[in-house]
Amino acid sequence: MKKILLLSDTHSHIDETILKYVRMADEVWHAGDIGDLSVTDTIKKIKPLRAVYGNIDDGKARLEFPLNNRFMCEGVDVWITHIGGYPGKYNQDIRSEIRSNPPKLFICGHSHILKVQFDKELNLLHMNPGAAGKHGFHQVRTMLQFEIDGDKIQNLNVVEIGTRV
């Protein structure tokens, strides 16, 4: 079993509240718009990290992290990208691939809107953890915690980490 902390859209912000949850996880996954790489460097010193770059990320982030990160975690096929869209309205750049070979768990960021939704058509779970940073229009900073046990995604919790201000 793996305990996962999922965050996105930090926009160069990391604080002790985020790090408290990093320490509780087995792995941290970041769905892009990292901002300054000091964010991911700090996380990597504490826990294993899987990440993708987002639209605000610079060349250094794009050299370190991929646009799409597809991997197996226990028995779950996971796909993380930054601009992924939502069930029925996936980003046109990935639409054909996600339909022809859907993962079990599809993760994206970008919208700053926390959303977890099951895609009945593709039989996959879609997650967007909202935004953990302080830049953007969101009012409450959010992340997701969950566990992967074999082929099960379970014990999903929304973590509210304070207001954007």
C-alpha positions as CSV (number, residue, x, y, z in Angstrom):
1,M,0.0,0.0,0.0
2,K,1.2,3.5,-0.8
3,K,0.0,6.8,0.7
4,I,-0.1,9.5,-1.9
5,L,-0.1,13.3,-1.5
6,L,-1.3,14.9,-4.8
7,L,-0.8,18.6,-5.3
8,S,-0.7,21.0,-8.2
9,D,-0.3,24.7,-9.1
10,T,2.1,25.6,-6.3
11,H,3.4,28.5,-8.4
12,S,6.7,28.7,-6.5
13,H,5.0,28.4,-3.1
14,I,5.8,25.8,-0.4
15,D,5.3,26.2,3.3
16,E,5.4,24.2,6.5
17,T,1.7,23.2,6.2
18,I,2.3,21.5,2.8
19,L,5.5,19.9,4.2
20,K,3.6,18.4,7.1
21,Y,1.5,16.5,4.6
22,V,4.5,15.6,2.5
23,R,6.0,13.9,5.5
24,M,2.8,11.8,6.0
25,A,2.9,10.4,2.5
26,D,4.9,7.6,0.9
27,E,5.1,9.5,-2.4
28,V,4.2,13.0,-3.6
29,W,2.8,13.6,-7.0
30,H,2.8,17.1,-8.5
31,A,0.5,17.9,-11.5
32,G,2.4,20.9,-12.8
33,D,2.8,24.7,-12.6
34,I,5.6,24.1,-10.1
35,G,7.1,27.5,-10.5
36,D,10.5,27.7,-8.8
37,L,12.2,24.3,-8.7
38,S,13.0,24.9,-5.0
39,V,9.5,23.6,-4.4
40,T,10.2,20.2,-6.0
41,D,13.8,20.1,-4.6
42,T,12.4,20.6,-1.1
43,I,9.9,17.8,-1.6
44,K,12.5,15.4,-3.1
45,K,14.7,15.8,0.0
46,I,11.8,14.4,2.1
47,K,9.9,11.9,-0.1
48,P,9.9,10.4,-3.6
49,L,8.4,12.7,-6.1
50,R,6.6,12.2,-9.5
51,A,5.8,15.4,-11.4
52,V,5.0,17.0,-14.7
53,Y,5.7,20.5,-15.9
54,G,2.9,23.0,-16.4
55,N,2.3,25.9,-18.7
56,I,4.1,28.4,-16.4
57,D,7.1,26.3,-15.8
58,D,10.4,27.3,-17.4
59,G,13.0,25.4,-19.4
60,K,14.7,24.0,-16.3
61,A,11.5,22.4,-15.1
62,R,10.8,21.1,-18.6
63,L,14.2,19.5,-18.7
64,E,13.6,17.8,-15.3
65,F,10.0,16.8,-15.6
66,P,7.9,15.4,-18.6
67,L,4.7,16.9,-20.0
68,N,3.0,13.5,-19.4
69,N,4.0,11.0,-16.8
70,R,2.4,7.6,-17.1
71,F,3.4,4.9,-14.7
72,M,2.2,2.0,-12.6
73,C,1.7,2.4,-8.8
74,E,1.1,-0.9,-7.3
75,G,-1.6,-2.3,-9.6
76,V,-2.9,1.1,-10.8
77,D,-2.1,2.6,-14.2
78,V,-1.6,6.3,-13.6
79,W,-1.4,9.2,-16.0
80,I,-0.5,12.7,-14.8
81,T,-0.5,15.8,-17.1
82,H,-1.0,19.4,-16.4
83,I,-3.7,20.5,-18.9
84,G,-5.8,17.4,-19.2
85,G,-9.4,18.5,-19.3
86,Y,-12.3,16.6,-17.8
87,P,-14.4,13.5,-18.6
88,G,-16.1,14.1,-21.9
89,K,-13.9,17.2,-22.5
90,Y,-10.4,16.0,-22.5
91,N,-7.6,18.1,-23.9
92,Q,-7.4,17.6,-27.7
93,D,-3.7,16.8,-27.4
94,I,-4.4,13.7,-25.4
95,R,-8.0,12.8,-26.4
96,S,-7.2,10.0,-28.8
97,E,-4.6,8.4,-26.6
98,I,-6.8,8.5,-23.5
99,R,-9.7,7.0,-25.4
100,S,-7.6,4.2,-27.0
101,N,-5.6,3.3,-23.9
102,P,-7.3,4.8,-20.8
103,P,-5.4,4.6,-17.5
104,K,-7.2,3.7,-14.3
105,L,-6.3,7.0,-12.7
106,F,-6.0,10.3,-14.7
107,I,-4.6,13.3,-12.9
108,C,-4.3,16.9,-14.1
109,G,-4.1,20.4,-12.6
110,H,-4.2,23.8,-14.3
111,S,-7.8,24.9,-13.5
112,H,-7.1,25.5,-9.8
113,I,-10.5,23.8,-9.2
114,L,-10.5,20.7,-7.0
115,K,-12.5,18.0,-8.7
116,V,-12.7,14.2,-8.4
117,Q,-15.0,12.5,-11.0
118,F,-15.5,9.0,-12.3
119,D,-15.5,8.8,-16.1
120,K,-18.1,6.0,-16.8
121,E,-17.3,5.9,-20.5
122,L,-13.6,5.2,-20.1
123,N,-13.9,3.5,-16.7
124,L,-11.3,5.8,-15.0
125,L,-11.1,8.0,-12.0
126,H,-10.2,11.7,-12.8
127,M,-8.6,13.8,-10.1
128,N,-7.6,17.5,-10.0
129,P,-6.3,18.5,-6.6
130,G,-7.0,22.2,-7.1
131,A,-4.1,24.6,-6.3
132,A,-1.7,24.4,-3.3
133,G,-0.1,27.8,-4.1
134,K,-1.1,31.3,-3.5
135,H,-1.2,32.6,-7.1
136,G,-4.5,32.4,-9.0
137,F,-8.2,33.0,-8.5
138,H,-9.0,30.1,-6.1
139,Q,-10.0,31.1,-2.6
140,V,-8.9,28.0,-0.7
141,R,-5.6,26.1,-1.2
142,T,-6.2,22.4,-1.6
143,M,-4.5,19.1,-2.0
144,L,-5.6,15.4,-2.1
145,Q,-4.5,12.5,0.0
146,F,-5.4,8.9,-1.0
147,E,-4.0,5.4,-0.8
148,I,-3.3,2.9,-3.6
149,D,-3.5,-0.7,-2.3
150,G,-3.0,-3.2,-5.1
151,D,-5.5,-2.1,-7.8
152,K,-7.7,-0.1,-5.4
153,I,-7.7,3.7,-5.0
154,Q,-9.1,4.3,-1.5
155,N,-9.3,6.6,1.5
156,L,-9.5,9.8,-0.5
157,N,-9.3,13.0,1.6
158,V,-9.5,16.6,0.6
159,V,-6.9,18.7,2.4
160,E,-7.7,22.4,2.8
161,I,-4.5,24.2,3.6
162,G,-5.8,27.7,4.1
163,T,-6.8,30.7,2.1
164,R,-4.9,32.0,-0.9
165,V,-4.0,35.3,0.8
